[in-house]
Amino acid sequence: AAREAARRDADESKAAADASKKAEAEAAAEARAAADAQKRVEAESKKAAEEAARQEAAEARAAVAAQQKTEAEAAKQRAAEEKAEGKSPLEQSKFDTARQQQKAPAAEASKKEAAAREAAEAKAAPAEAKSRLEQSKLDTARQQQEARAAEAAKKEAAAREAAEAKAAAVAAKETAAREAAEQKAAAAAQKKSEAE
């Protein structure tokens, strides 16, 4: 009977140790999964911020290019007009006719260039000089960017809290398993002592 009790106690102790090891392995796996999830959230947040920065830089470059193109065309037009001064009436008439012919097919292009120029001026001008509509667009874009950043921060905080909660739960499981194993070991020792 004593040997049977000892074997039973040994089996129970081994089962408790196995359960404790299993709980520790599950806890480590959950901790790794939580860390991976947090890394993914941080990577997504960083990627969103970089994409927003690239988009803003591209818009700024486009605005500068449009402004430079507009200024170059204006300078070219002024140079042509200055060159036309002092010509004979016939030459002046030919120049005016050529200029009108050049302007006629370029009406649509001029409209697009004017729109691009207005956009460039709106971006280059100080915030105080912008119209309410343009300022509203800028505010909306900024708010959207801030909202995206806030959402990313919220996800990161949620992932961190979830990881901390999982770690706490894992620690609680480990503590409970260890206490149960210790109690079983103590009970087994007590039974063995009584059997002896």
C-alpha positions as CSV (number, residue, x, y, z in Angstrom):
1,A,0.0,0.0,0.0
2,A,2.8,2.3,0.8
3,R,4.6,1.6,-2.5
4,E,1.3,2.1,-4.4
5,A,0.7,5.4,-2.6
6,A,4.3,6.4,-3.4
7,R,3.9,5.6,-7.1
8,R,0.6,7.5,-7.2
9,D,2.2,10.5,-5.5
10,A,5.1,10.3,-8.0
11,D,2.7,10.2,-10.9
12,E,0.7,13.2,-9.5
13,S,4.0,15.1,-9.0
14,K,5.1,14.3,-12.6
15,A,1.7,15.4,-14.0
16,A,1.9,18.6,-12.0
17,A,5.4,19.3,-13.3
18,D,4.2,18.5,-16.9
19,A,1.3,20.9,-16.5
20,S,3.6,23.6,-15.2
21,K,5.9,23.2,-18.1
22,K,3.0,23.2,-20.6
23,A,1.7,26.4,-19.0
24,E,5.1,28.0,-19.2
25,A,5.4,27.0,-22.9
26,E,2.0,28.4,-23.6
27,A,2.8,31.6,-21.8
28,A,6.0,32.0,-23.8
29,A,4.2,31.4,-27.1
30,E,1.5,34.0,-26.1
31,A,4.2,36.5,-25.1
32,R,5.9,36.0,-28.5
33,A,2.7,36.4,-30.4
34,A,1.9,39.6,-28.5
35,A,5.3,41.0,-29.2
36,D,5.0,40.2,-32.9
37,A,1.6,41.9,-33.0
38,Q,3.0,45.0,-31.4
39,K,5.9,45.0,-33.9
40,R,3.4,44.8,-36.7
41,V,1.4,47.7,-35.4
42,E,4.5,49.8,-34.9
43,A,5.6,48.9,-38.5
44,E,2.2,49.9,-39.9
45,S,2.3,53.2,-38.0
46,K,5.8,54.0,-39.3
47,K,4.8,53.1,-42.8
48,A,1.7,55.3,-42.7
49,A,3.8,58.3,-41.4
50,E,6.5,57.7,-44.1
51,E,3.8,57.5,-46.8
52,A,2.2,60.8,-45.7
53,A,5.6,62.5,-45.6
54,R,6.4,61.2,-49.2
55,Q,3.0,62.4,-50.4
56,E,3.5,65.9,-48.9
57,A,7.0,66.1,-50.4
58,A,5.7,65.1,-53.9
59,E,2.9,67.7,-53.7
60,A,5.4,70.4,-52.7
61,R,7.8,69.4,-55.6
62,A,4.9,69.5,-58.0
63,A,3.8,72.9,-56.8
64,V,7.3,74.3,-57.1
65,A,7.7,72.9,-60.6
66,A,4.4,74.4,-61.7
67,Q,5.4,77.8,-60.3
68,Q,8.8,77.7,-62.0
69,K,7.1,76.7,-65.3
70,T,4.7,79.6,-65.0
71,E,7.4,82.1,-64.2
72,A,9.5,80.8,-67.1
73,E,6.6,81.2,-69.6
74,A,5.9,84.7,-68.2
75,A,9.5,85.7,-68.7
76,K,9.5,84.3,-72.2
77,Q,6.3,86.3,-73.0
78,R,7.8,89.5,-71.6
79,A,11.0,89.0,-73.6
80,A,9.0,88.4,-76.8
81,E,7.0,91.6,-76.2
82,E,10.1,93.6,-75.5
83,K,11.7,92.3,-78.7
84,A,8.6,93.3,-80.6
85,E,8.9,96.9,-79.6
86,G,10.4,99.2,-82.2
87,K,9.3,97.0,-85.2
88,S,7.7,98.5,-88.2
89,P,3.9,98.4,-88.5
90,L,4.0,95.5,-90.9
91,E,6.4,93.5,-88.7
92,Q,4.3,94.4,-85.6
93,S,1.2,93.2,-87.4
94,K,2.9,89.9,-88.3
95,F,4.1,89.5,-84.8
96,D,0.6,90.1,-83.4
97,T,-0.9,87.7,-85.9
98,A,1.6,85.0,-85.0
99,R,1.0,85.6,-81.3
100,Q,-2.8,85.3,-81.7
101,Q,-2.3,82.1,-83.7
102,Q,-0.1,80.7,-81.0
103,K,-2.6,81.6,-78.3
104,A,-5.6,80.2,-80.1
105,P,-4.7,76.5,-80.0
106,A,-3.2,76.9,-76.5
107,A,-6.3,78.0,-74.8
108,E,-6.9,74.7,-73.0
109,A,-3.2,74.5,-72.1
110,S,-3.4,78.0,-70.7
111,K,-6.4,77.1,-68.6
112,K,-4.6,74.1,-67.2
113,E,-1.5,76.2,-66.5
114,A,-3.6,78.8,-64.8
115,A,-5.1,76.1,-62.6
116,A,-1.7,74.8,-61.8
117,R,-0.4,78.3,-61.1
118,E,-3.3,79.0,-58.8
119,A,-2.6,75.7,-56.9
120,A,1.1,76.6,-56.7
121,E,0.4,80.1,-55.5
122,A,-2.0,78.7,-52.9
123,K,0.7,76.3,-51.6
124,A,3.5,78.8,-51.7
125,A,1.5,81.7,-50.2
126,P,1.4,82.1,-46.4
127,A,-1.6,80.6,-44.6
128,E,-3.0,84.1,-43.9
129,A,-3.2,84.8,-47.6
130,K,-5.1,81.7,-48.6
131,S,-8.8,81.7,-49.3
132,R,-11.2,80.1,-46.9
133,L,-11.8,77.2,-49.3
134,E,-8.1,76.5,-49.8
135,Q,-7.4,76.9,-46.0
136,S,-10.3,74.5,-45.4
137,K,-8.8,71.9,-47.8
138,L,-5.4,72.2,-46.0
139,D,-7.1,71.9,-42.6
140,T,-9.0,68.9,-43.8
141,A,-5.8,67.2,-45.1
142,R,-4.0,68.0,-41.9
143,Q,-6.9,66.7,-39.8
144,Q,-6.9,63.5,-41.8
145,Q,-3.2,63.0,-41.3
146,E,-3.6,63.6,-37.6
147,A,-6.5,61.2,-37.4
148,R,-4.4,58.5,-39.1
149,A,-1.6,59.1,-36.7
150,A,-4.0,59.0,-33.8
151,E,-5.5,55.8,-35.0
152,A,-2.1,54.2,-35.4
153,A,-1.1,55.4,-31.9
154,K,-4.4,54.0,-30.6
155,K,-3.8,50.6,-32.2
156,E,-0.2,50.6,-30.8
157,A,-1.5,51.3,-27.3
158,A,-4.2,48.6,-27.6
159,A,-1.6,46.1,-28.8
160,R,0.7,47.1,-25.9
161,E,-2.2,46.8,-23.4
162,A,-3.2,43.4,-24.8
163,A,0.4,42.2,-24.6
164,E,0.6,43.4,-21.0
165,A,-2.7,41.7,-20.2
166,K,-1.6,38.5,-21.8
167,A,1.7,38.6,-19.9
168,A,-0.2,39.2,-16.6
169,A,-2.5,36.2,-17.4
170,V,0.4,34.0,-18.3
171,A,2.2,35.0,-15.1
172,A,-1.0,34.2,-13.1
173,K,-1.3,30.8,-14.9
174,E,2.4,30.1,-14.1
175,T,1.9,31.0,-10.5
176,A,-1.2,28.9,-10.1
177,A,0.4,25.9,-11.8
178,R,3.5,26.3,-9.6
179,E,1.4,26.6,-6.4
180,A,-0.7,23.6,-7.5
181,A,2.5,21.6,-8.1
182,E,3.9,22.6,-4.7
183,Q,0.6,21.7,-3.0
184,K,0.5,18.3,-4.7
185,A,4.1,17.7,-3.9
186,A,3.5,18.6,-0.2
187,A,0.4,16.3,-0.2
188,A,2.4,13.5,-1.7
189,A,5.1,13.9,0.9
190,Q,2.5,14.0,3.6
191,K,0.9,10.8,2.3
192,K,4.3,9.1,1.9
193,S,5.2,10.1,5.5
194,E,1.9,8.7,6.8
195,A,2.3,5.5,4.8
196,E,5.7,5.0,6.2
